Amino acid sequence: MEAIKGILLKNRPSLSVNSLKTYTSLLINLQKKISPKSDLSLKFFTGSEDKILDHVKSLEKESSKKTILSAYFVLTGKAKNT
């Protein structure tokens, strides 16, 4: 969890405390939903792009999609249309 926070802050130093908490929580929960048996790992986010995007597409709320994709982008620097 601290590794994710560190990367988020490194990639976006101006991130507010509340946004940092939100992004970290969303990313951790995202991994738990997609891969519940795996340990929290940064490799998951760089190696599971298709699974992550499929999950985001399945969400109903546009605001949830936007926030998760924002967190994912800040963490990885990857941008892809959904």
Secondary structure, 3 states (H helix, E strand, C coil): CHHHHHHHHHHCCCCCHHHHHHHHHHHHHHHHHHCCCCCCCHHHHHHCHHHHHHHHHHCCCHHHHHHHHHHHHHHHCCCCCC
